Amino acid sequence: MRVLVAPDCFGGTLTARAAAHAVAEGWRAAAPADELLLRPLADGGPGFVDVLHSALGGTLRERTVTGPLGEPVRAVWLEHEGTAYVESAQACGLHLAPADRRRPEEATSRGVGELLAAARDAGARTAVVGLGGSATTDGGAGALAALGATPVDAAGRPLPAGGGSLARCAGLAGRPDLGGLQLVAAADVENPLLGRHGAAHVFGPQKGADDAAVRRLEAGMAHWAEVLAAATGREVRDEPGAGAAGGLGAALLALGARRESGADLVRRLTGLDAAMDRADLVVTGEGSFDWQSLRGKLVTAVARGAAERGVPCLVLAGQVSVGRREAAAAGVATAYSVAEHVGSVAASLADPTGTLTALAADVAAQWSR
């Protein structure tokens, strides 16, 4: 049987490449005669640049930029045939803000703007920005500041970094300098900027925001949306993907970015469709298969492609909270939980590679011909 193994990363424990190899190891142990094709993927979040570099080649450009906590961090972007691929998580990712140091109202996306400036200065014509996995909820204010448009208060003073100060924003000092750079926002989610499905309410708690902080961030985002509209003439607060990466999506859309599903973009650039054409079975996965997975994330893009070809698609995830009916509607034949397979979340996290390999072996024994 021809089995396509095409997972996303397992948030904070396994890269997409490591997850693919873990699944392949388990599958080969149980079904050695099967032909495996590995296509590690990303949907705009962590691993975006690594996956595209593996598929496209090109040149990795390294730069030290401002991290989410204001400290310097190392980040790379990919240059390929005039296009720069930028991964927001490399500059402001949640993994760069340890749990005991997270400051959700102060975290900044400035480093993403610095990466875009580097791509602009290198002569790139287009910048594709992978959105997801951020520690920030600043609406992209930090990124705009790095590009020359500084958020200021009523007295014209630059605001402190982070979304916590945006309620006091009176406007932008300066204009963002893109130098003709065309932007593409590769969003991993479809969430709008505001409301119960927006950046603050959905993702703020994951970044350390308590209820009071979420309310303050929501108020700041609402005001920031008005500032962006006044400065750019574009109303983006309700646009799908505006809430991605802590509202960074909103800033990019306001700058004229074209939004594209990160999952669909990676699917196209990695040749996933051609690989699915040859597959008898597709295996994908991620850290948590939950309701957010059904809102434009990678596993559903993979499942949709498999369903179009009448090929069964399996999800192997650290945890599964999507019901069978919802999973089936998304094109998923069956979803398997590593935590359930080994008895607990703690056990799965203690050995993420080994437990995923063991689950894959059991799944192969069930599905291989």
Buried (B, 14 or more C-beta within 10 A) or exposed (E): BBBBBBBBBBBBBBBBBBBBBBBBBBBBBBBEEBEBBBBBBBBBBBBBBBBBBBBBEBEEBEBEBBBBBBEEBEBBBBBBEEBBBBBBBBBBBBEBBEEEEBBBBBBBBBBBBBBBBBBBEEEBEBBBBBBBBBBBBBBBBBBBBBBBBBBBBEEEEEBBBBBBBBBBBBBBBEEBBBEEBBBBBBBBBBBBBBBEBBBBBBBBBBBBBEEEBBBBBBBBBBBBBEBBBEBBEBEBBEBBBBBBBBBBBBBBBBBEBEBBBBBBBBBEBBEBEEBBEEBBBBBBBBBBBBEBBBBBBBBBBBBBBBBEEEBBBBBBBBBBBBEEEBBBEBBBBBBBBBBBBBEEBEBBBEBBBBBBBBBBBEBBEEBBE
